[in-house]
Amino acid sequence: MASQTESRNLTRMGGWIHRHAWWIVVFWVVVAGGMNVAIPQLEQIVSRHSADFLPADLPANQTLEQMAADFGVPPSNAVSSVILVDDNGFSDADADYYHRLTERLTADSDNVAYLVDLYGNEITRDIAVSPDGKAVNMLLALDGSAGSTRADHATAAVRDHIAALDRPDDLQVHLSGPTATLADLFREIDVSLLIITAVSVLLITLMLLVVYRDLVTALIPLVSIGITLAVVRPIVGLLGDAGVLSISNFTIAIMTALVLGAGTDYAVFTIGNYHEARRLGHPLGGAVARASGRTGPILIASALTIAAACAAMIFTKIGMFTTAGPPTAIAILVTLVIALTLPAALLSLAGRRGWAEPRHSSVARWQRRGARIIRHAGIYTAAALVFLVGTALITTTFRMNWDESAMPRTATDSTRGYDLAYQHYGQNVLAQEFVTVASDHDMRNTADLAALELAAQTVGSRPEVDVVRSVTRPYGTALAEAATGHQTGIVGERLEDAHQQISQATPELRRLAEGVGQLSAGADDAVTRLPELVSGTEKVASLAGTMLTGLDRADALVRTAGGTSVRDDLPEVRRTVRAALQLADGLLTQSRLAETTERLDGVLGPLLAVETSPACRTDPVCRSARDALSAYDRATGGQVSAARGDWAALRSAVVDGAKKVKLLIPQIEGTLGVLDRLLVQTGGQTSDQLRGELNRLVGGTRELQAGLKTMADGLHQVKDGTDQTVELTGELRTGLQQAADYLLTMSKSTRTGPGAGFYLPGEGLRDPRFVEGARLLMSPDGTTARMMVTWSVNPYSQEAMSATREIPGIVAQALDGTVLDDAQVATTGLAALSADMQDQVRKDFLVFAIVAGIAVLLILMVLLRSILAPVLLVATVLLSFASAIGVSVLVWQHLIGIDLDWSVIPVSFMAVIAVGADYSMLFASRIREESANGGMARGIIRGFGSTGGVITTAGLVFAVTMFALMSGTVLNLVQIGFTIGVGLLLDIAIVRTVLVPAMMAVFGERIWWPSGRRA
């Protein structure tokens, strides 16, 4: 009667397989050959249909695509850089190559999404050129998503362009950056797969030869896994080509390793049960049937366990997981189908020729080990737990490594580019980070730009940041003209100039004040003297008026005399005057008149004088004559006096008149000359016209008097103002000096550093540097600004990832209270994508770990028909996995100095949890079978004996297969292989060999709760 773990149906199928062994072998060979002929190789299909590496819904990925849309370029996260280096200095020939390459890449719109030509623009050229002038960086985005087949093909196309152009001998050109790094990584994986497969087969062969010491027996697992891979690869490729499965290079790597391990293990299990049956004396057909019946359930449970663990990755989003898990699950199921038939058929064919027979059994040795463990179950359990828990605690120091550029173990085109970037730029400028600030309005104004500068300063203050380029600092430092210090410096310098000019003008200002004082005094004096001028003018005008009146009368007299006018008759008057002069001369020359006049005057003078002269008073004769003449005069009524008077008058008049006429005539001639000139000067004007002008003269003089008085009053005010101006100018000069000193000092303190402010005047917005900077760092509509951040740390590092997480918060905090306090801030780029990937890895791992754990637990519950035992077994496997991770962290992170790649833990979990649970399940089920009739102790001992060698061999083969991954040229595969291999060794050496049997011995029959022991 078959035991509880032997399937009657599978036993009957084993008998059928024995009878049709050739047909089965031929069938699988034909299927393998036919599928490989009809279906392209898996590598070719992967190269055409590789899934995206990055989930499309990563926040950083969405930010990157939104940024591309805002800046009017095709959306692409496949950011890369071309670095051109000439150690002799970037020459004209190098520049010519650069321009030709730029033209060629720009024209290739099928592979290049967009290109940022900084070097081609003189204004932005300094941004692209390294500090030593020997390197130039060209930023471009490729078509497709990073890590996808499209991006991989675009990477190859760009490198073809680079190679196709003739370039100077000294010029090095490399395509680098995150996308190129992934492309190089996948190519290295392709190369590694050939090496890994070859090494795996070699190691498996050596292991099998050592274990079986028989070539034919060793060939049975090798042929089985060879045909299995030949069948599995086309099936997965066909499903991937049809779009049913997501596939990638990781599909090939992980699937190949697990299929090799599982396929070998399944063949080893089958051989182990076949040898056991042969030792028990079963004939060839019976042994093949029994092996199929006893191995089949274990293989089905094992395959389901591994497939469930792998299929759990269907709930993940990371491209590596979605392309590694589900395809591997299908591959394991196909491996199961082949393992249930092909190894048994090969054993049947070998057995017919007496081959593949069992050798010396190791049952007794394993039974002794089982007995020893039972005797010291508590100690072994405690010791195993101490070791496993102790090494598991090391995982608390785990640091996740995202440095994909460090994964290739040999130099690649992208890593050479990184090395040159560090050499010439000092930092990895090929992996820029972007900080975007999105607003609901155009930010191209001074207020918003000042806020953006504040944001740039905030980002630049992070110790992880080396350089920040933004619209306010396109060259990595704030525009000098936009610094508040610069503006205050200009004002200060102008104030200083004003101070100097005022200082130089002060003496002149004082002289002006003195002149104004003198002018004011002169005006006062003029006002004082002006009345005299007015009075004199009036008198002159009056005199002139009298003269004009006289002239009018002369004219009237002339007209009365029959003349025309003084003007017309003046020549005649001159002739008359000359005649009068001659007459007077004649009168004065007549002596008789003179003598008569003198004698008459001498006789009658004293007698007729009004007053008696002193001489006459003393002369009696004179006095008597005077009295007699007076009496006569009285008697004649005064006629004598009158006659005497008339004579005297006549004599006096004639003489005096003649004298006066003679004296007056020259004056009259002079006056007539003056009158002639005056008449000429009047220009023919009438007296009335001349009087009018005289009146206007008098009026003007009076107005002049009033004006001078007003001017004098004004000059008094001017003098007071000038004096005050001189005084205030001294104060202004002092104030200007103080203001200039303050502003210049402020300028020195605020041009750079944390005290720097920002102010860009309107004309600055039209500055070519700002215009070009805005074109690169601000969207066309001005609503989105971006900063290009160059890290001072490794952009793949945890420091950069932590910083990119914190930057949006600190920028938003800096913008709080500014005109951009409602702006949306986000980061994107390598560090941000890595940070989002890290979060997604943790989510994915948590999801598929829970799903895989539950799936494995349910399978174990069904197989063992227990709850407690499966829970404990899964717990031991989880502890084994944690211990393996701890050992790997210890070796790689603490001893070698390389952090574990992010993919190590999830992929290792998938393998260790599935295979470890598989081994424990096989061991536990055998113990339960053996303990059914003899108790737990007997079951453990017999279970050790029957499965110890087989499980150990299978485990070692699987571990060696995983260790074969370390022969690859990609470090993450090396670490995955090491971790899984260590996990399997721990499972073999401690968990399955020590902990599980010791624990079962401690629990006893209770471990099968709730079903209990079966009879």
Buried (B, 14 or more C-beta within 10 A) or exposed (E): EEEEBBBEEBBEBBBBBBBBBEEBBEBBBEBBEEBBEEBBEBBEBBBEBBBBBBBEEBBBBBBBBBBBEBBEBEBBBBBBBBBBBBBEEBEEBBBEBBEBBBEBBEEBEEBBBBBBBBBBBEBBBEBBBBEBEBBBBBBBBBBBBBBBBBBBBBBBBBBEBBEEEEBBEEBBBBBBBBBBBBBBBBBBBBBBBEBBBEBBBEBBBEBBBEBBEBEBBBBBBBBBBBBBBBBBBBBBBBBBBEEEBBBBBBBBBBBBBBBBBBBBBBBBBBBBBBBBBBBEEBEBBBBBBBBBBBBBBBBBBBBBBBBBBBBBBBBBBBBBBBBBBBBBBBBBBBBBBBBBBBBBBBBBBBBEEEBBBBEEBBBEEBBEBBBEBBEEBEEBBEBBBEBBEEBBEBBEEBEBBBBBBBBBBEEBBBBBBBBBBBBBBBBBBBBBBBBBBBBEBEBBBBBBBBBBBBBBBBBBEBEBBBBBBBBBBBBBBBBEBBBBBBBBBBBBBEBBEBBBEBBEEBEEBBEBBEEBBEBBEEBBEBBEEBEEBBEEBBEBBEEBBEBBEEBBEBBEEBBEEEBEBBBEBBEEBBEEBEEBBEEBEEBBEEEEBBEEBBEBBEEBBBBBEEEBEEEBEEBEEBBEBBEEBBEEBEEEEEEBBEBBBEBBEEBEEBBEBBEEBBEBBEEBBEEBEEBBEBBEEBEEEEBEEBBEEBEEBBEEBBEBBEEBBEBBBEBBEBBEEBBEBBEEBBEBBEEBBEBBBEBBBBBEBBBEEEEBBBBBEEEBBEBEBBEBBBBBBBBEEBBBBBBBBBBBBBBBBBBBBBBBBEBBEBBBEBBEEBBBEEBBBBBBBBBBBBBBBBBBBBBBBEBBBEBBBEBBBBBBBEBBBBBBBBBBBBBBBBBBBBBBBBBBBBBBBEEEEBBBBBBBBBBBBBBBBBBBBBBBBBBBBBBBBBBBEEBBBBBBBBBBBBBBBBBBBBBBBBBBBBBBBBBBBBBBBBBBBBBBBBBBBBBBEBBBBBBBBBBBBBBBBBBBEEEEBEE
